[in-house]
């Protein structure tokens, strides 16, 4: 078991993967900060967005294309995995989550692979602008960057997928 953990650690350390996202198909989702609901969606998807310290506009553009085109719903004839949120006019709730880039050091997570503070905030805001351009501004919601957020969702399925962009420099 310790051997498997060590392999996972080195794979993550040497991995060319940068921008990552955990995407959940939901019936509803919301973000609350300091007791106030700041965003709420109905049927759609919740995307937890992890920003790697090496992320660039190239990875951002790739992940935006993938997210808006991600086929998670049935079509009219019942064919599974045929329609995207964009196809169906559904909402997307994006939540920044630097903890997706953790490396365990014993029992303590280390986040040195995540992009730092101000740079990460600007990257995330740019990501939101790009996804709004690629889809519809009123369909994209988000939490509060850097805040302690309570994220609630009703998972539909459940369906949870991972999207990853690969940094071309590290390959």
N, C-alpha and C positions, 0 to 999 in steps of 0.2 A: 504494500500500500504506500509506504514511504517512497518507494521507487517510482510509482505512478505519479505521485505529487511532484517529485523532482523533475520528471519528464515534462509535466504540464508547465512547471515554472520556467524551464528553459525554452520550451516552445513559445510561450508568451513573450519571453525576453528577447528572443531572436526573430519573432514573427514580423513579416513585412506589413501586417494588417495595421491600419491606423484608424481612421474614423469608423466608429461602430455604432450600431443602433439595435436595440431590442424593440420589436414592434409587436403590439398586441391588438388583435381584432376585438373590438369592444361594442357593447350595446350602449354604454355611456362611460364618461370619465370626467374627472374634475380635479382641480388643484386648489388647495386652501393654504393661505399664508396668514399667520397670526389670527386665526379664527374667521377669516374672510375668504369666501370663494372668489378666486381671481380669474379662473377660466372654467368653462364647462362645455362639454360636447355631448351630443347624442350618439347615434350609431356611427361608427367610424373606426379610427385606430389611435392608439396612444403610442408614441415613439419616444423611448428613452434614448437620449443622444449623448454619446461619449466622445469627447474631443481629445485626440492624441497630441502630444507635444510636437509631432512632425507634420501635422495636417496642413494641407495647402488647399487652394481653390480647386485644384484638380480633383482631390478626394471629395470635396464638398459638392461639386457639380455631379460627380458620379452618384453619390448617395442620394442627392435630390432627385435625379432621374429615376433611380431604383425605387425610392419611396413613393413617388406619385404614380408609378406604374405597377406597383406591387399588387398582384392579383390574389386577393384573399376571399373573394365572395363568389357565389354561384351566379350564373347567368339566368335568363328567363326560362330556359329549358331545364334548369336544374344541374347543369354541368358545373362541377366544382372547380375552384381556383381559376375562374374565367374573367372576373371583373375586378377592377381596382376601385379605390375610394373615389378617384377622379372620374372614372366611368359612371359611377353611381351618384355622384354629387354629395359624398359623405364628408364628415369633418375629420380633422387631424389635430390631435393635441400633442405638442412637442414639449418635452421636459429635459432640460440639461441635467446630465448626471455624470460628473467626473469620476464617481466610484466605479464606473464600468472599466476604468483603466487602473486596476489595482494589481499588485503583486503581493502575495502573502509572505511576510517575514515572521516565521513562527506563527503566532496567533494574531499578529497585528497586520492590518493591510497597509501597504505603502502605495502612494499615488504619484510617484515621480514620473510615470509615463503619461499622465494627463497634462494637457496644456495648462499653464498657470493663469491665474487671475484675470487681469485686464485684457491680455491677448485672447484668452479663451472667451471672454464676454463679447468682444468685438467679432470674433469668429462665429460665435453662436448667433449674434444679431444679423450678421451677413447671411448665415445659413437660413434664418427665418425669412429674410427678404427674398432670397433665391427660391425658396419653396413657395412663397406667396406668388411670385412671378410665374412659376411653373404650373401652378394650380389656380386657386382663387383666394384672394386675400382674406375674404370673410369666412373661409372654410378652415383657416389655419389659426389655431389657438396655442398659447404657451403659458408656462408658469412664470416665476420670477427668478431670473438668473441669480445664483448665489444664495438664495433665501432657503430657510428651512421649510420645505414644502410637505404637505400631506397630499399624496396622490391617491385618489380613489378611482377604481374602475370596476366595471362588470365585464369580465372577459367573456367573449362569445366563442364558444367551441369546447374547450379553450384552444385558441390559436395564438402562439407566440413564435415569431420568427426573428432571426438575426440577420442584419444586413451589415456587410463590411466592405470598406474600400481598401485597396491595396496601394501602398506608397511605392511608386515606380522607382524611387531612388534606392530603396532598401532591397530590391529584388536582385 
